[in-house]
């Protein structure tokens, strides 16, 4: 084993489990100490996507507004009501789901997308996950401005319950870190999982109550469609406190389920990452 003070501890694939765990924890520690580096890299990455454009990253905000308006019209066509009810409901739901979906899809491709950098760079492997999640958070920050606009335009009253929405967002971010740590290595090993995850997230967009409501499907006797979807709980944990809504019919409190999802995702991520870390460069370059 190399010196523990080096940026990345390298252990052979056949090394004992104890060495693998030591290397994984050293990887996490180094990623934390280098947080300024990968945070800045994430900011630069977002800026590069919109290089030579007039609005730059604000295109994220504008695109979100266009989607929100279109989905709101769709909700009115399906469920009735007016823009005053539909736009905040759909807008917050769409933005939160974008954060959830971005964490899953980017996490699944975090190592495949790194390519040969994994073999040639001495960065801790968990840094790629941290940078990916940081990029999603920056994108979400631009989209969150839309939520502020909706609050002002539609005069949504501020309450202390909004603090729970912040907690809900933090739980989604923690869950995304876990997803990158366990799904990233699995997709690097089994490449067919990547397209499968993308297909699942497209389907989840329609199976998550973004532009339809849980009450509507429950009134039709198919409420299970919403409650078997883990993304439903994460979305409601953020949207409900802002809009003053509640779902007493939920099998588990959305906030509690979001915390469980984040905890399970992180634990699973640490375990899978520790067990597969030494193999990731071979899977990516192979």
C-alpha beads as a LAMMPS data file, in Angstrom:
LAMMPS data file: protein, C-alpha beads

286 atoms
285 bonds

1 atom types
1 bond types

-500.0 500.0 xlo xhi
-500.0 500.0 ylo yhi
-500.0 500.0 zlo zhi

Masses

1 110.0

Atoms # bond

1 1 1 0.000 0.000 0.000
2 1 1 1.184 3.501 -0.782
3 1 1 1.757 6.231 1.720
4 1 1 -1.441 7.305 3.454
5 1 1 -0.501 10.956 2.993
6 1 1 -0.641 10.626 -0.777
7 1 1 -3.700 12.059 -2.574
8 1 1 -4.921 8.605 -3.527
9 1 1 -4.182 5.354 -1.747
10 1 1 -3.787 2.576 -4.279
11 1 1 -4.412 -1.005 -3.283
12 1 1 -4.348 -4.075 -5.517
13 1 1 -7.630 -5.702 -6.460
14 1 1 -6.764 -8.822 -4.470
15 1 1 -5.900 -6.848 -1.306
16 1 1 -7.650 -7.850 1.947
17 1 1 -10.973 -6.233 2.772
18 1 1 -9.406 -4.255 5.615
19 1 1 -6.993 -2.588 3.188
20 1 1 -9.836 -1.853 0.790
21 1 1 -11.818 -0.156 3.563
22 1 1 -8.801 1.840 4.711
23 1 1 -8.217 3.050 1.172
24 1 1 -11.879 3.997 0.791
25 1 1 -11.932 6.048 4.007
26 1 1 -8.677 7.763 3.018
27 1 1 -10.324 8.526 -0.326
28 1 1 -13.271 10.187 1.430
29 1 1 -11.015 12.203 3.721
30 1 1 -8.939 13.521 0.838
31 1 1 -12.064 14.457 -1.107
32 1 1 -13.283 16.469 1.868
33 1 1 -9.968 18.288 2.301
34 1 1 -9.951 19.107 -1.427
35 1 1 -13.556 20.381 -1.422
36 1 1 -12.552 23.839 -2.658
37 1 1 -10.936 22.341 -5.726
38 1 1 -13.829 20.179 -6.895
39 1 1 -16.366 22.876 -5.960
40 1 1 -14.561 25.351 -8.210
41 1 1 -14.328 22.726 -10.934
42 1 1 -18.095 22.207 -10.739
43 1 1 -18.696 25.945 -11.107
44 1 1 -16.396 26.098 -14.127
45 1 1 -18.101 23.042 -15.628
46 1 1 -21.523 24.680 -15.434
47 1 1 -20.152 27.861 -16.974
48 1 1 -18.500 25.951 -19.819
49 1 1 -21.826 24.414 -20.854
50 1 1 -23.075 27.894 -21.721
51 1 1 -19.871 29.439 -23.057
52 1 1 -20.412 32.197 -25.636
53 1 1 -24.118 32.492 -24.832
54 1 1 -25.643 35.789 -23.775
55 1 1 -27.582 34.486 -20.760
56 1 1 -25.031 31.858 -19.705
57 1 1 -26.276 29.550 -16.915
58 1 1 -29.443 31.656 -16.700
59 1 1 -30.639 29.597 -19.639
60 1 1 -31.371 26.966 -16.994
61 1 1 -33.834 29.354 -15.355
62 1 1 -35.449 30.372 -18.635
63 1 1 -35.806 26.772 -19.832
64 1 1 -37.368 25.798 -16.518
65 1 1 -39.925 28.605 -16.785
66 1 1 -40.910 27.373 -20.258
67 1 1 -41.330 23.780 -19.074
68 1 1 -43.285 24.861 -16.007
69 1 1 -45.723 26.905 -18.078
70 1 1 -46.230 24.053 -20.549
71 1 1 -46.780 21.441 -17.840
72 1 1 -49.137 23.792 -15.998
73 1 1 -51.303 24.058 -19.110
74 1 1 -51.270 20.254 -19.279
75 1 1 -52.372 19.989 -15.636
76 1 1 -55.227 22.413 -16.191
77 1 1 -56.319 20.391 -19.217
78 1 1 -56.262 17.151 -17.215
79 1 1 -57.536 18.248 -13.809
80 1 1 -59.104 21.654 -14.361
81 1 1 -58.426 24.597 -12.081
82 1 1 -56.488 27.732 -12.905
83 1 1 -52.959 28.976 -13.301
84 1 1 -52.841 30.283 -9.731
85 1 1 -53.057 26.720 -8.418
86 1 1 -51.336 24.863 -11.243
87 1 1 -48.182 26.910 -11.812
88 1 1 -46.747 26.795 -8.239
89 1 1 -47.718 23.125 -7.887
90 1 1 -46.166 22.059 -11.176
91 1 1 -43.234 24.472 -10.947
92 1 1 -41.958 23.315 -7.582
93 1 1 -42.610 19.682 -8.477
94 1 1 -40.708 19.925 -11.751
95 1 1 -37.712 21.679 -10.200
96 1 1 -37.446 19.192 -7.323
97 1 1 -37.763 16.219 -9.661
98 1 1 -35.032 17.705 -11.856
99 1 1 -32.729 17.687 -8.827
100 1 1 -33.670 14.076 -8.037
101 1 1 -33.357 12.896 -11.632
102 1 1 -30.098 14.762 -12.175
103 1 1 -28.577 13.119 -9.110
104 1 1 -29.517 9.650 -10.342
105 1 1 -28.551 10.001 -14.004
106 1 1 -25.304 11.870 -13.400
107 1 1 -24.436 9.515 -10.555
108 1 1 -24.931 6.485 -12.766
109 1 1 -22.502 7.811 -15.388
110 1 1 -20.021 9.487 -13.058
111 1 1 -17.196 6.991 -13.663
112 1 1 -18.013 6.012 -17.224
113 1 1 -17.917 9.697 -18.136
114 1 1 -14.574 10.166 -16.403
115 1 1 -12.918 7.929 -18.987
116 1 1 -9.169 7.634 -18.901
117 1 1 -8.892 10.374 -16.260
118 1 1 -9.431 7.665 -13.675
119 1 1 -6.328 5.857 -14.844
120 1 1 -4.106 8.872 -15.337
121 1 1 -5.169 11.181 -12.505
122 1 1 -4.379 10.813 -8.810
123 1 1 -7.644 12.380 -7.706
124 1 1 -9.606 10.443 -5.090
125 1 1 -12.289 8.434 -6.834
126 1 1 -15.010 9.856 -4.597
127 1 1 -14.103 13.321 -5.889
128 1 1 -15.867 12.519 -9.159
129 1 1 -19.081 11.875 -7.249
130 1 1 -18.699 15.031 -5.168
131 1 1 -18.100 17.163 -8.253
132 1 1 -21.067 15.628 -10.053
133 1 1 -23.417 16.320 -7.143
134 1 1 -22.027 19.850 -6.760
135 1 1 -22.820 20.495 -10.433
136 1 1 -26.405 19.345 -9.881
137 1 1 -26.724 21.616 -6.853
138 1 1 -25.492 24.618 -8.855
139 1 1 -28.030 23.868 -11.600
140 1 1 -30.719 23.555 -8.919
141 1 1 -29.733 26.932 -7.463
142 1 1 -30.469 28.572 -10.817
143 1 1 -33.785 26.757 -11.026
144 1 1 -34.686 27.616 -7.441
145 1 1 -34.926 31.235 -8.575
146 1 1 -38.062 30.134 -10.412
147 1 1 -39.518 29.029 -7.070
148 1 1 -38.800 32.496 -5.664
149 1 1 -40.535 34.086 -8.662
150 1 1 -43.568 31.838 -8.184
151 1 1 -43.721 32.700 -4.489
152 1 1 -43.718 36.424 -5.261
153 1 1 -46.060 36.351 -8.248
154 1 1 -48.668 34.098 -6.664
155 1 1 -48.268 35.559 -3.153
156 1 1 -47.573 32.219 -1.472
157 1 1 -47.430 32.976 2.278
158 1 1 -44.134 32.351 4.030
159 1 1 -44.218 30.073 7.075
160 1 1 -41.645 28.451 9.297
161 1 1 -42.642 25.144 7.700
162 1 1 -40.508 26.125 4.737
163 1 1 -37.523 25.062 6.805
164 1 1 -38.606 21.461 6.257
165 1 1 -38.308 22.013 2.509
166 1 1 -34.650 22.929 2.997
167 1 1 -34.202 19.711 4.967
168 1 1 -35.900 17.817 2.143
169 1 1 -33.467 19.274 -0.407
170 1 1 -30.481 18.353 1.769
171 1 1 -31.770 14.782 2.045
172 1 1 -32.038 14.573 -1.750
173 1 1 -28.436 15.802 -2.069
174 1 1 -27.234 13.203 0.449
175 1 1 -29.155 10.524 -1.415
176 1 1 -27.511 11.631 -4.678
177 1 1 -24.062 11.257 -3.111
178 1 1 -24.949 7.711 -2.100
179 1 1 -26.322 6.930 -5.560
180 1 1 -23.085 8.044 -7.177
181 1 1 -21.059 5.859 -4.829
182 1 1 -23.028 2.655 -5.454
183 1 1 -24.635 3.088 -8.876
184 1 1 -21.593 4.698 -10.499
185 1 1 -19.360 1.630 -9.991
186 1 1 -22.162 -0.750 -11.006
187 1 1 -22.734 1.073 -14.298
188 1 1 -18.965 1.080 -14.904
189 1 1 -19.028 -2.708 -14.511
190 1 1 -22.339 -3.445 -16.251
191 1 1 -22.700 -0.891 -19.042
192 1 1 -26.270 -1.910 -19.924
193 1 1 -27.366 -0.427 -16.612
194 1 1 -26.703 3.104 -17.894
195 1 1 -29.391 3.143 -20.621
196 1 1 -31.701 1.223 -18.281
197 1 1 -31.400 3.905 -15.592
198 1 1 -32.074 6.634 -18.158
199 1 1 -35.199 4.801 -19.329
200 1 1 -36.401 4.337 -15.748
201 1 1 -35.995 8.055 -14.999
202 1 1 -38.013 8.992 -18.088
203 1 1 -40.782 6.693 -16.906
204 1 1 -40.501 8.023 -13.351
205 1 1 -41.228 11.529 -14.626
206 1 1 -44.771 10.456 -15.455
207 1 1 -45.184 8.213 -12.392
208 1 1 -44.208 10.977 -9.957
209 1 1 -46.894 13.550 -8.971
210 1 1 -45.365 16.507 -10.759
211 1 1 -48.365 17.635 -12.842
212 1 1 -50.913 15.232 -11.330
213 1 1 -51.830 14.888 -7.673
214 1 1 -51.853 11.949 -5.288
215 1 1 -55.444 12.747 -4.336
216 1 1 -56.544 12.259 -7.936
217 1 1 -55.115 8.762 -8.266
218 1 1 -56.338 7.811 -4.791
219 1 1 -59.860 8.849 -5.737
220 1 1 -59.615 6.371 -8.618
221 1 1 -58.429 3.614 -6.289
222 1 1 -54.869 3.488 -7.652
223 1 1 -53.011 5.498 -5.020
224 1 1 -50.393 2.769 -4.890
225 1 1 -49.030 4.174 -8.162
226 1 1 -47.725 7.145 -6.200
227 1 1 -46.690 5.450 -2.979
228 1 1 -44.567 2.660 -4.480
229 1 1 -42.428 5.354 -6.107
230 1 1 -39.620 6.531 -3.779
231 1 1 -39.314 9.784 -5.713
232 1 1 -42.849 10.699 -4.652
233 1 1 -41.761 10.952 -1.018
234 1 1 -38.697 13.027 -1.863
235 1 1 -40.737 15.422 -3.969
236 1 1 -43.528 15.844 -1.425
237 1 1 -41.024 16.384 1.393
238 1 1 -39.931 19.579 -0.392
239 1 1 -43.152 20.780 -2.043
240 1 1 -45.709 20.172 0.705
241 1 1 -44.228 22.580 3.306
242 1 1 -44.044 25.424 0.771
243 1 1 -47.612 25.000 -0.466
244 1 1 -49.026 24.107 2.941
245 1 1 -50.163 20.677 1.765
246 1 1 -50.231 17.344 3.581
247 1 1 -50.819 13.722 2.660
248 1 1 -52.152 11.827 5.690
249 1 1 -52.827 8.801 3.483
250 1 1 -49.106 8.281 2.892
251 1 1 -47.904 4.909 4.247
252 1 1 -44.876 6.716 5.692
253 1 1 -44.299 10.427 6.253
254 1 1 -42.614 11.849 3.129
255 1 1 -39.903 13.482 5.252
256 1 1 -39.228 10.301 7.198
257 1 1 -39.104 8.239 4.006
258 1 1 -36.735 10.767 2.425
259 1 1 -34.440 10.404 5.437
260 1 1 -34.596 6.610 5.151
261 1 1 -33.812 6.773 1.424
262 1 1 -30.827 9.055 2.059
263 1 1 -29.515 6.841 4.870
264 1 1 -29.863 3.599 2.906
265 1 1 -28.346 5.181 -0.194
266 1 1 -25.315 6.478 1.729
267 1 1 -24.712 3.207 3.579
268 1 1 -25.076 1.180 0.397
269 1 1 -22.837 3.655 -1.401
270 1 1 -20.037 3.403 1.152
271 1 1 -20.174 -0.401 1.127
272 1 1 -20.217 -0.760 -2.662
273 1 1 -17.562 1.924 -3.144
274 1 1 -15.223 0.296 -0.629
275 1 1 -15.649 -3.126 -2.227
276 1 1 -15.317 -1.957 -5.857
277 1 1 -12.990 1.041 -5.618
278 1 1 -9.844 -0.795 -6.735
279 1 1 -11.636 -2.198 -9.806
280 1 1 -13.217 1.026 -11.098
281 1 1 -10.234 2.114 -13.299
282 1 1 -10.085 -1.352 -14.905
283 1 1 -13.831 -1.390 -15.603
284 1 1 -13.745 2.066 -17.173
285 1 1 -10.679 1.495 -19.359
286 1 1 -11.466 -2.117 -20.177

Bonds

1 1 1 2
2 1 2 3
3 1 3 4
4 1 4 5
5 1 5 6
6 1 6 7
7 1 7 8
8 1 8 9
9 1 9 10
10 1 10 11
11 1 11 12
12 1 12 13
13 1 13 14
14 1 14 15
15 1 15 16
16 1 16 17
17 1 17 18
18 1 18 19
19 1 19 20
20 1 20 21
21 1 21 22
22 1 22 23
23 1 23 24
24 1 24 25
25 1 25 26
26 1 26 27
27 1 27 28
28 1 28 29
29 1 29 30
30 1 30 31
31 1 31 32
32 1 32 33
33 1 33 34
34 1 34 35
35 1 35 36
36 1 36 37
37 1 37 38
38 1 38 39
39 1 39 40
40 1 40 41
41 1 41 42
42 1 42 43
43 1 43 44
44 1 44 45
45 1 45 46
46 1 46 47
47 1 47 48
48 1 48 49
49 1 49 50
50 1 50 51
51 1 51 52
52 1 52 53
53 1 53 54
54 1 54 55
55 1 55 56
56 1 56 57
57 1 57 58
58 1 58 59
59 1 59 60
60 1 60 61
61 1 61 62
62 1 62 63
63 1 63 64
64 1 64 65
65 1 65 66
66 1 66 67
67 1 67 68
68 1 68 69
69 1 69 70
70 1 70 71
71 1 71 72
72 1 72 73
73 1 73 74
74 1 74 75
75 1 75 76
76 1 76 77
77 1 77 78
78 1 78 79
79 1 79 80
80 1 80 81
81 1 81 82
82 1 82 83
83 1 83 84
84 1 84 85
85 1 85 86
86 1 86 87
87 1 87 88
88 1 88 89
89 1 89 90
90 1 90 91
91 1 91 92
92 1 92 93
93 1 93 94
94 1 94 95
95 1 95 96
96 1 96 97
97 1 97 98
98 1 98 99
99 1 99 100
100 1 100 101
101 1 101 102
102 1 102 103
103 1 103 104
104 1 104 105
105 1 105 106
106 1 106 107
107 1 107 108
108 1 108 109
109 1 109 110
110 1 110 111
111 1 111 112
112 1 112 113
113 1 113 114
114 1 114 115
115 1 115 116
116 1 116 117
117 1 117 118
118 1 118 119
119 1 119 120
120 1 120 121
121 1 121 122
122 1 122 123
123 1 123 124
124 1 124 125
125 1 125 126
126 1 126 127
127 1 127 128
128 1 128 129
129 1 129 130
130 1 130 131
131 1 131 132
132 1 132 133
133 1 133 134
134 1 134 135
135 1 135 136
136 1 136 137
137 1 137 138
138 1 138 139
139 1 139 140
140 1 140 141
141 1 141 142
142 1 142 143
143 1 143 144
144 1 144 145
145 1 145 146
146 1 146 147
147 1 147 148
148 1 148 149
149 1 149 150
150 1 150 151
151 1 151 152
152 1 152 153
153 1 153 154
154 1 154 155
155 1 155 156
156 1 156 157
157 1 157 158
158 1 158 159
159 1 159 160
160 1 160 161
161 1 161 162
162 1 162 163
163 1 163 164
164 1 164 165
165 1 165 166
166 1 166 167
167 1 167 168
168 1 168 169
169 1 169 170
170 1 170 171
171 1 171 172
172 1 172 173
173 1 173 174
174 1 174 175
175 1 175 176
176 1 176 177
177 1 177 178
178 1 178 179
179 1 179 180
180 1 180 181
181 1 181 182
182 1 182 183
183 1 183 184
184 1 184 185
185 1 185 186
186 1 186 187
187 1 187 188
188 1 188 189
189 1 189 190
190 1 190 191
191 1 191 192
192 1 192 193
193 1 193 194
194 1 194 195
195 1 195 196
196 1 196 197
197 1 197 198
198 1 198 199
199 1 199 200
200 1 200 201
201 1 201 202
202 1 202 203
203 1 203 204
204 1 204 205
205 1 205 206
206 1 206 207
207 1 207 208
208 1 208 209
209 1 209 210
210 1 210 211
211 1 211 212
212 1 212 213
213 1 213 214
214 1 214 215
215 1 215 216
216 1 216 217
217 1 217 218
218 1 218 219
219 1 219 220
220 1 220 221
221 1 221 222
222 1 222 223
223 1 223 224
224 1 224 225
225 1 225 226
226 1 226 227
227 1 227 228
228 1 228 229
229 1 229 230
230 1 230 231
231 1 231 232
232 1 232 233
233 1 233 234
234 1 234 235
235 1 235 236
236 1 236 237
237 1 237 238
238 1 238 239
239 1 239 240
240 1 240 241
241 1 241 242
242 1 242 243
243 1 243 244
244 1 244 245
245 1 245 246
246 1 246 247
247 1 247 248
248 1 248 249
249 1 249 250
250 1 250 251
251 1 251 252
252 1 252 253
253 1 253 254
254 1 254 255
255 1 255 256
256 1 256 257
257 1 257 258
258 1 258 259
259 1 259 260
260 1 260 261
261 1 261 262
262 1 262 263
263 1 263 264
264 1 264 265
265 1 265 266
266 1 266 267
267 1 267 268
268 1 268 269
269 1 269 270
270 1 270 271
271 1 271 272
272 1 272 273
273 1 273 274
274 1 274 275
275 1 275 276
276 1 276 277
277 1 277 278
278 1 278 279
279 1 279 280
280 1 280 281
281 1 281 282
282 1 282 283
283 1 283 284
284 1 284 285
285 1 285 286
